Amino acid sequence: MHEQLKSIRPNSPVVVEGWLRAKRDKSEDGGLKHEMDLSKLEISVSGPNARISSLNDFPSDIIIKDDTQFPPEQRHLQLRNDHSLRSTLRMRCEIQNWCSVRLSTVIGAVGIETPILFKSTSEGAREFLVPTRRRGYAYALPQSPQQFKQLLMASGIHRYFQFAKCFRDEDLRADRQPEFTQLDIEMSFANGEDVMATLEGEMLCPLWQQFLEINLKRPFTRMTYAEAMSEHGSDKPDLRIPIKPFVSLAYLMPADLISMLTPLRDPIIEAMIVPMECSAGEAREFISTYFDSPEGTAFNANPDGGPGVFVYDSSKPLRGLSAFGFEAVERIDDQFELKDGNLIVLQARKDVAHSGGSTALGSMRNGIFDAAVLHGHLPAPSWSDFKPLWVTDFPLFSPPDPSEPGQGGKAGFASTHHPFTSPKTPEDVDMLLTDPSNVIGDHYDLVINGEEVGGGSQRIHQAAMQDFIFRKILKMDKEKVAEFAHLLEALRAGCPPHAGIALGFDRLVAMIVSSKLKRKMTMRDVIAFPKSGKGDDMMVRSPGLMSDEALRTYHLDLRH
């Protein structure tokens, strides 16, 4: 038998022929018993008829060792040679099964699949089109099941869920994929508070306990969009970062210091205090190196002015803050209780309402913290430390994003999330015609440790209001409004109030697995066959180039 094994190349699949028998064990009464659990069975390869033979030999030109790193083009070998990747896919399956059972049995939701072949609508994101053999006609892959789940609410489905495949043709980053899975949940006769309470108590807290044995603190922290942007410079702040909320110091700053920081007239000057755990000299060397790095240099090119950085140093005149003046330094001392090595980072911005996802100082908050952890000047967050947060009260409308098609209206702004989000209060409804830029939407994002894990909203459930938003507020032309005729008709037939949320399932799994393995996992690590940063599947080489015959079949013509 040993000689048979030696003749087979390592990593080859084999067939084993022998005798299947149960392991024998002593019973409690002293007699013998047979264990018939499959894990207790073994194959005996002793005897004249036993043999081990190769089904097909592993090729000799492929070198595989425990530490071999295979490229994405050999994803099958990546998975085969990395036990942690296979374990991750198994855990993903276990999490999905657990969520399905929880949603159906505890929350009472019905799992329903919605179509993948949809049509192009002006929902907000750029879509993938699927041409057909009918000249001029194409399907669109859904950017989300948003419209279908609202149709289900109008159809009498009380609660719905789905692990939905979503597709968006957008600029890719490390945390994005052109196709991804979201856990979609919708509840009729419910509002946002109902959705958030259900997610907290019936899904997320039990999920963390089940897979990580971690008790998430309830209720989750709440923060409005305006507070998140003003205090942390981000609409998805990482609350593990030990940097206190930003403050305005303009009232303490002499005019010449402000003019050195920014060319703006009447700017807002925000200050970030970084509690470095090092000496003043080490802090000076660190921050100088950071702003000379490729990441830090970008902040110096800010047209609103680069950052102003001060290192608190009790051995220096006025503690190293002489540019502020004597009286201002005394007040800073009283307000902040600074220690040697602490950084004061100043950044100017225009005195306008926040929009978008981050400010320059917010991006610096993340970058400086990561660099300080890397250099040992701040402690790294624990893998078991989770700070969940609901960010609420987003603007209903925002300036158009050049990288997104939006709704294609003529209003000069677009829906911040999608055009089906309801205004939050009656006062916001009244403001639609007079001051739409200041209308607050009933939208909420779930943020955990600086990552947006999900987003949802109270939906518009009245046809007249939805049509009003399309035509009068977003100023969409009749052709674009007609794209949503199916939804307007369903709402017109009598649709209950409803709200929901979509969780980024890939990101959620990556977060849980990272904590379990105590190392950073990305979305690509928890997807069996992920796309590259360019949106390519490197193993199967997709997307593929269309042949002339395919172009003719689908009535397409390439423009050079």
N, C-alpha and C positions, 0 to 999 in steps of 0.2 A: 504493500500500500504506500509506503514511504517513497518508493521509486516512482510510482504513478504520480504522486503529488509533485515530485521534483521535475517531472517531464512537462508539467503544465506551466505556462507563463503566468506570473503574478497578474492579478486583476482580470483574469479570464473567468467567464461564467462556466460553472461545472454542473454535471449531473452526478449524483451520489446514489449508488444502488447498494442496499443492505437490508438489514432487518429493523423495522420500526418496533420499538418496545417502550413500555412505561417504566420510568424509574421506580424502584421499590423503596418503600418507606415503612417504618414501624407504626402501627396504629396505637391508639391510646390503651387498648386492652392487651397490648403485647403481641398481637398477631400481625400478619403482613397485610398491607393494602396496596392497591394499584392506583396511582394518580393518573387520571385521564385528561387533565388540563394539558393543552397543547404545549405550554411552556415546560411541562414536566416530561415531555417525550424526548427520546433521543434515537439516533440512527446508529446501529451497530455495524461497523464496516469490517468486522472480523469474519473469517470464514471463506470458503473457496469461491462463492458466488458474488461476493462483495467487490465493488470496483468504483473508482472515481475517474471520470473522463471529461475532457474539455468539450463544451458545446461549440465554441469558436474561440480561437486564440486571440489574446490581446496583441495588437500590432507591436512589433519590435521598434518601430520608429517613433513611438510615443513614450517619452520618459515620464514616469509618474512616481513621485515620492510624497511623503507626508507634507512637506513644505513647498511642493511645486505650485507655482502661481500660473494658472491658465488664463489666456486672454478671453474677452467676451465672445469671440468667434467660436470658442470651445466651451460654451456654457454648460453643455452636458458633462464635461469633465470637471468644470468648476463645482457643480453640484455633487458629482460622484466622489470627488476627492476632499470635499469640505463637509464634515459631519455637522458643523454648526449651521450651514446653509440648509441642509436637509431638515435639521431639527426646527429651524425657523419656519419652514414651510408647513411642518406638522403642527407647530404651535398656531400658525395662522389659521389652519383648518379647525383646530380646537376652539380658538376664539370665535370664529365665524359660527360654528355649531352652537356654542354656548349662547351667543347673542341671539341666534334664531330661536332657540328654545325659550329664552328669557322674554323676548318680544312677543312670542305667540302665546305663551302660557301665563306670564305675569302681567304683561301690559295689554294683552288681548288684541294684538295687531295681526293682520292677515298678510302673509307673504305673497305678493303679487308681482309677476314679471311684466314689465312694460316694453314696448317695441324698441328695437335697436334701429331699424330703418324708419326714420322720422322724416321731417321736411325742414327746410331752412326757414327760420324765423328770426326776427330782430330781438333776440332775448338779451344779447350783450356780448358774448364771447364769439370768437371766430370758429366756424364749424368746418368739419371735414365733409365734403360732398361725395356722394356715390352715384356716378352717372348710370343711366339706364339705356336700354336700346330704343326707348321712345324718344325721338328727337326733341331736344330741349328740356327734357325732364330729368330730375335727379333727386335722390333721397339725400338727407343729411343725417349724420350720426349725432345722437343727442348729446349736447353739452351737459345735460342733467335730465332726470325724469320730471322736472318741475311741472310742466304743463299736464303731463299724464297723471301725476298724483293729485293735482287739483281737480282734474276730471273725475278721478276716483272718489274724491270727497263729495262732488256733485252727484255721484252715482249711488250714494247711500253706504259706501264703505266707511265704517266708523273710525278704524285705525288701520294704517297700512305700513308695511316696511318692505325693503328690498335691498339686496346687495347689488347695486346697479353699476354696470359698466358705463363710464362717461368718457367723452372724447372732446378735446379742445385743441385747436390748431393755434397754439400760442408760443411765444418765445420761451424756451425751456431753461430751467435752472436745476440745481442739484436736487431740489425738493419737489420737482414737477415731472410728470410724465404725460405724453399726449393722450394715452388711455390709462384710466385709473378706476379704482373701485370706491364707491361711496356707499355708506350705510344710510339709506334714505328712510326717513320716518315722517309720517304726517298724521295729525289727529284732528278730527272734526269736533265741533262744539267745544273748541279749546282756544286758548290764547298763548302768548309767549311764555307767561309765567307757568302755565300748566306744562308746557314742553320742557322748560328748564328744570322744574321740580321733578318731573318724571325721569329725565335724563340723569340728574344727580342721584336721586334716591333709588331708582329701579334698574339703572343700567351701569353707570360709570363706577359708583362706589362698590357695588357687588363685583364688577368686573375686575377692578384693581385688587380686591380682597381675594377673589378666586385664583388669579394667575400670579399675583405678586405678594400676597399676604400683607398688603399695605392698606391702612385705613385712611382714605381721603377725608380731610376735614370738611364738614358741612356746617352751614351752607357755604357754597363757593363764594369767593370774593366777587363783588360787583364793582364795575367801574364804567363810567360813560366814555364814549369815544373822545369827547373833549378833554376829560380828565386824563385818559391814557396818553393822549398826544401831548398835553401840556406838562404832565408830571414825569413821563418816561420817554416821550418822543417817538412812540410807536403805538400802533393799534393792536399789537400783540406783544405786550411787554413781558419779559421774563422776570417774575417777581422773586426769583432766587437770587438775583444780582443784588449785592449789598450796597447799592447806591441809592440814596434817598431821593424822593421826588425833586425834580428841577424847581428852582426858584428864580424869580426875577431880581436882578441886582442893579438895574439901570438907575434906580432912584438913589443908589449909593455911589454911582460912578461919576467922576468928573468928565466934563464934556470932551476934553482932549483925549481921554482914554477911549471913550466911545468912538470918536472919530478915527482913532488908530485901528479899531476893530472892524469898522464897517463903513462903506460909502452911503448906506441907507439914511434917509431922513426919518427921524422919530421911530427908530427900530424897537423891537422887543429884544432885550438882552437876557438870555437865560443862562443860569449857572448850574453846573453839575459838580457835586462834591464827591470825589473818589477816595474812599477810606483805605488808602494803600497801607499795607503792613510791612513797611520798610523804612529805612532812614531817608531823610530829605535828599541826600546825595544820590542814593540809589533811585529814588523817585525821579530826580532830574535826568539821570542817565536813561532810565526806562522810557520816559515820555518823549525825550529827544529822539531816541532810537525808533519809537513807534511812529512819530510823524515824519521820519525820514524813510519809513518802509513804504512799499507800493500801496498798501491799504491806507496808511495814514496820510500820504502825500495828496491823495484825492480830496481830502477835507480842506487842504490849503487853497484849492482852486475854486472854492465856493464863491460865486459872484456876489453873495451877500456879505462876504468877508470871511477870512479864515478864523480858526479858533484862537482864543487867547488863553494861555495856560500859566498858572501860578502854582508854585510848590510852597506849601506852608513850612516855614523853617524858623524855629524860635531863636536860632543863633544869628539871624539876619536882622537888619533894621526893619522895624514894622513887620516882623515875621515873614519877610520876603514879599510883602504886599504893598510896598511903598507907592506903587502906581495908583492905588485907591485913595491915598491920603490918610492922615492920622485919624480923623473922626470916623471915616468909613471902616477902617481896620478894626477900631474898637467895637463898632456895631457888628461887624462880621464875627469877631471873637465871641461876643455875647450870644449871637444867634446860632452859631454852628458848632461850637465846642471842638474846634479843629485840633489835630495832633500833627506832630512833625511827620512829613512825608505825604500828608493828604494833598490831593490835587484839587485845584479850583479851575474848571474848564469853562470858559465863557464863549457863547456863540450868539451872533445876531441873526435875526430873521425879520421878515416883513410883518408889520402889525395887521395881519389879515387872519380870517378864520382858517383853521386847519383843514387840509384836504390831503388825500393820499394816505399811504400807510406808515410813513416815518418822516422825521425831521433829521437835519444834519446832526444835531446833538444826540438824537435817539440812536442813530447809526454809530456814532462815536461811543455811546454808552455800551453797546454790545461789543464793539471792536476793542476798546480799551480793557474791558473786563476780561475778554478771552485772552488778550495778550498778557495781562497781569497774572492771570491764572497760570499761563504757560511758563512765566518767569518766576513763579513762586511768590508773587507779591500779594496775591489774594487766594483764599482757599477755593478749591474746585468744588462745585456742588456735588452732593452725594447722589449716587444712582437711585437711591430710594426716596429722594426729596422731590415731591411734586407739589406745584402751586397752581391749581386750577383757577380759572378766572372767567367770568362772563363779562364781555365788553358789549355795552348796549348803547342805544340812542345814536346811531350813525345818522349822518345827513341822508335824507331820502334821495337827494340829487347831488352830483359832483361834477366838476369840470371834465370835459371829455378826455379820455385817454387815447393818445394817438396810436397806441398799439392795439386797441380794441375797436371793433366796429360800432359798439353801443347799440342804440335803437334807431340811429339814422334820422332822428328828428331835427327840426330847425330851431330848437329852443336855445341852443348854445350850451346845454348841459345834458347829462345822461343819468340814468338810474345808477345809484351807487352800487347796488348789487344786482337786482333785476327789476323789471317794471311791474311786478306783481306784489311788491311789498306795500303794506298798508301804512299810511301816516299814523303816528303813535297816538295822538290825542285829538279831540274835537278842535282844539285851537290850531293844531297843525293842519287840519283839513281846511279851516278858514284861511290859513296863510298861503294855501296853494296858489291862489290867483294874485295875491299881493306881494308875496316875498318867498317864492319857491326855494331859493337857495338856502333859506334858514329853516325849512321844514325838516322835522326829525322823523325818521322812519322807525317802525316797530321791528327793528332788526337786532339780532344778538349773535355774537361770535363766541365760541368756546375756545379759550386759549389755555394751553398747558405748557409751562416752562418755555415760553416765548414762541411756541408753534401754534398756528391756527389749526385746531383739530376739527372744527366744524363751524357751520353757520346756518342760521335759520331766521324765520320771521313770521309774523302774523300776515296772512295773505289778504289781498282784496277779494271779498266774496260777493260783491254786488256788481252786476254788469255795467250799470250806469257810471259807477265810480271808476271802474277799470277803463271804460271807453273814454271817460273824461281825462284820465291820466294820459292815455295814448294821444288823443287829439288836441286837447287844449293846453296841456302842460308840456309834454315832450314834443308837441307839434309834429307828430308823425303824419305822413301823407296817407291817403286812403288805401293805397296799395299795401303799405306796411301794416296798417291796422287790419286789413283783410287777412293777413297772415294768421291772425289770432281769432278768426271768426268762430272756430270750433270752441275756443275757451269762452268767448263772450256768450255764445249760445248756451253753453252749459251753465254759466253763472246766471243767465236770464231765466233758466228753468227753476231756479230756487236752490241756492247752494248754501249750506250752513257755514257759519264762521269756522275757520280752520287755521292751524298753524303747524309748523314742522321744523325739521332740522335735517341737515345732511352732514354726516361725519366722514372725514377722509379716512377710509378704512386702512389703506396702505400705511398712512402716516401713524395712525393709532397703533397698528400692529408693530411698526418699527419702534415706537416709543416704549411699548411694553417689553419687547424683546431686548431692547438696549438695556433696560433696567435689569432684566433677568440675567443677561450675559455680562453686564457691567462693561460694555463697550458700545461705542456709537454705531448704530445701524441706520442706514438710509432707506428710503422707499424702494430703491433698486434691490436692496438686500432681502426684501420680503416679497418680491415678485419673482416668480419662477423664470420668466423670460422678459426682462425689462428692456426698455429702449435706452439708447445712448443719449448723450447731451444734445445731439442733433436730431433725435427722434428716430434713429435707425435701430432695427433689430440686427445686431451684428452677426448673429449666428445664421439666421435664415436669409439675411441680406434683403430685408424689406425696408422701405418701399422699393418696388421693382420698376424698372423702366418700361413704359408701355410700348408695345409693338405697333407698327403701322396698321396691322389688321385690327388690333384692339381699338385703336383710335377711330378707325372707320366704323367698327361695330357700334361704338357709343357716340358717334357723330361728333367727335372732338377734333380740334385742329390746334396745333401748337403754334404760338406766336413767337417769333424769334426777335 
